[in-house]
Amino acid sequence: MDDRQFRNAMGKFATGVNVITTEVDGDVHGMTANAFMSVSLDPKLVVISIGENASMLEKIKKSKKYAVNILSKNQKELSMIFAGQIKENRDVSFERLADLPVIKGASTQISCEVVNEHVEGDHTLFIGRVVDLQLQECSDPLLFYKGKYSSLERSQVVL
C-alpha cells in the first residue's frame, strides 16, 4: 500500500481537534493535532503523538509538559492558526492551568507533565500525567474527517 492509501484509510476515522500548547523560556508554543487519547484512569494519563519534523517536538522535550486544548465547533479558526493554515498574525487569548498556557474558551483544557516518551516510526508519543483539567459548557466538538473539518449532525431517534 502507498502512503496516500494509508492516509485515506486513517482519515475515515473521525477525530476531535485539539491544540497542544507548551511554554519554553516564557514563550508560548502551540500546534493543532488530532492524535490524542486517554490511556489510564489510575493514574490519570493521556498521550499525544508528535511528528519528527514538527517544531513542537523539541519544545515538549525541553519543557517536559504540555496542555491539550479540545476545541469546539466554533473554534475552527484557532485550529487553522495553529496548523499554519492562517499565516497572518492573530491574537490568541491564553489562560493558565497548572502553570501552562491553555486556550481561553476551549471546551476542555488538560495540563500534563511528561512521564514517558516513546519514539515509534516517524512520531514521538508523549505520555502525560494529568495534573489539572478544566471543563467548559460549550457547543459541539470540532471534528476532522476525511481530511476536512466536520461537525456532529443531530437526528431524532424514534423509539
C-alpha positions in Angstrom: 0.0 0.0 0.0 1.2 3.5 -0.6 1.3 6.5 1.8 -1.8 8.1 0.2 -3.9 5.0 0.6 -2.9 4.7 4.2 -3.7 8.3 4.9 -7.1 8.0 3.2 -7.9 4.9 5.4 -6.9 6.7 8.6 -8.9 9.7 7.5 -12.1 7.7 7.7 -11.8 7.7 11.5 -13.4 10.9 12.8 -11.4 12.6 15.4 -11.7 15.6 17.6 -9.4 18.6 17.0 -7.0 19.8 19.7 -4.4 22.4 20.1 -1.3 21.2 22.0 0.4 24.0 23.9 3.6 24.3 26.0 5.9 27.1 27.2 9.6 27.3 26.8 11.7 30.2 28.3 8.5 32.3 28.6 7.3 31.8 25.0 4.1 30.0 24.3 4.1 27.4 21.5 1.2 25.5 20.0 0.2 23.2 17.3 -3.0 21.6 16.0 -3.3 17.9 16.5 -5.8 15.1 16.4 -3.5 12.3 17.7 -4.6 12.4 21.3 -6.2 9.8 23.6 -6.7 8.8 27.2 -4.5 6.0 28.4 -5.3 5.3 32.1 -7.7 6.3 34.8 -5.4 5.3 37.7 -3.1 7.1 37.3 -4.7 9.6 35.0 -2.7 9.5 31.8 -3.1 10.8 28.3 -0.9 10.5 25.2 -0.2 12.8 22.3 1.7 11.9 19.1 4.1 14.5 17.6 5.8 14.1 14.2 9.6 14.1 14.0 9.5 17.2 11.7 7.2 19.2 13.9 8.9 22.1 15.7 6.8 21.3 18.7 8.7 18.1 19.3 11.8 19.8 20.7 9.6 22.2 22.7 7.9 19.5 24.6 11.1 17.5 25.1 12.6 20.7 26.7 9.6 21.8 28.8 8.6 18.2 29.9 5.0 19.4 30.0 2.1 20.1 27.7 -1.6 21.1 27.6 -4.3 19.6 25.4 -7.0 22.1 24.4 -10.0 20.3 23.0 -11.7 22.7 20.6 -15.4 23.2 20.0 -17.0 23.7 16.5 -16.9 27.5 16.8 -13.1 27.4 17.2 -12.1 26.3 13.7 -10.1 29.5 13.1 -7.9 28.7 16.2 -7.3 25.2 14.7 -6.3 26.8 11.4 -4.0 29.3 13.1 -2.0 26.6 15.0 -2.0 24.4 11.9 -0.3 27.1 9.9 -3.3 27.4 7.6 -3.7 31.1 8.5 -0.5 32.9 8.0 -1.2 36.4 9.2 -0.7 37.2 12.9 -3.9 36.8 15.0 -4.3 37.4 18.7 -5.0 34.3 20.7 -6.2 34.5 24.3 -4.5 32.2 26.7 -5.3 31.4 30.3 -3.2 29.5 32.8 -3.9 26.0 34.1 -1.3 24.3 36.4 1.3 26.8 35.2 0.7 26.0 31.5 -0.8 28.2 28.8 -4.2 27.0 27.7 -6.6 28.4 25.1 -9.3 30.5 26.5 -12.8 29.1 25.8 -11.6 25.6 24.8 -14.2 23.0 25.7 -11.6 21.1 27.7 -8.2 22.1 28.9 -5.9 19.4 30.3 -2.5 20.2 31.8 0.1 17.3 31.8 3.6 16.5 33.0 5.5 14.2 30.6 6.2 10.9 32.4 7.4 8.9 29.4 8.2 9.2 25.7 8.4 6.6 23.1 9.8 7.0 19.5 7.6 5.0 17.2 8.1 5.2 13.5 8.3 8.9 12.5 6.5 10.1 15.6 7.2 10.5 19.4 4.4 9.5 21.8 4.4 11.7 24.9 2.6 10.1 27.9 1.5 12.8 30.2 0.2 12.6 33.8 -2.8 14.8 34.1 -2.1 17.4 36.8 -5.3 19.5 36.3 -8.2 19.9 33.9 -11.0 22.4 33.2 -14.3 21.7 31.5 -16.4 24.3 29.8 -20.1 24.2 28.8 -19.9 24.9 25.1 -21.1 23.8 21.7 -20.4 20.5 19.9 -16.8 19.5 19.2 -14.8 20.4 16.2 -14.2 17.2 14.3 -11.8 16.2 11.5 -13.0 13.6 9.0 -11.7 12.6 5.5 -9.2 15.5 5.6 -11.8 18.1 6.3 -13.3 19.9 9.3 -16.7 18.5 10.2 -19.3 18.6 13.0 -21.9 16.4 14.6 -25.2 16.1 12.9 -28.2 15.7 15.1 -31.0 13.4 14.1 -34.1 12.5 16.0 -34.4 9.0 17.2 -37.8 7.4 17.2 -38.3 4.7 19.8 
